[in-house]
Amino acid sequence: MTGAELILIRHAFGLGRREFAVLLGYTGEPRNSWITIKRYETGDREIPPTIERLVKLLRWYHHTTGATPDFETDLEVA
């Protein structure tokens, strides 16, 4: 996956870099998450294989359902 592809996918979700990082499970300082996503998108840092797989799964989910998963509520056990 290239940085340009990552940008297109992020835009398809309608998310900024911080929000996209949270969707991918990044925690900590929002600025650090923003910078990490920026580095992936610009090619300054290689996109890790696990992140690439997760992004592909999220893209498939979004394409199939038309929604972005909300991991905070979607994972609650009844």
N, C-alpha and C positions, 0 to 999 in steps of 0.2 A: 504494500500500500504506500502510495506517495503522499507527501504533504498536501498536494493539491486535491487529491481524492478525499483526504481527511477534512479539508476545508469545505468541500462540497457536501459531505455527509453532515458535518456540523451545521451548515446553513440549512440543509433539508430538515433538520430537527428544529430549526429556528432558535438555536442557542448561542449565547456568547461563549467565549473561551472558559470563563469561570464555571458557568452552568454546565458546560459539556464535561469539564473535568470532574465535577461533582457526580454527574451521571455515570462516568467511568469509574467512580469510586475513590477519586483522589481526596485526601483529607489534609488538614493543616491550613496554613495561611493561604487565603484566596489568591494573593499575588504570586505565590510560588506555583500554584496550580495553573494560573493564567500563563505564566512564563513557560511552564513545561509544555502546554498545548501549543503555544506559539513556536517553540523550538521544534516540535514534531512537524508543524505545518510549514515551517520555513526550510526544513531539512537540516537544521543545525544539530538535531539529535535524531537518531534512528528510532522509528516507532517500534516498541517491543512487540514480539509476536503475540503475547497474551493480550495486549491492548488492541492489536490489529484484529484478532479473533473476536474479541468482545464488540468492537465497533461493527464488524461484519454481522454478528448476531443481532445487535441493536438495529442495524439498517434493515435486516430481514424482518424483524419484528415490526418495525415502523412501517415498512412497505406492506406487510401482510395485514396489520390491524389498523393502520392509519394513526396510531397513537405512540407516544413515547412512554415507556414503562416508568411507573413511579415506584421505585424500589422501597420507599418508606412505607407505603400502604399495601402494595401488591404482594409483599412477602409475609404479611401477617397471617398467622395460623388461626383458624377459627376454633 
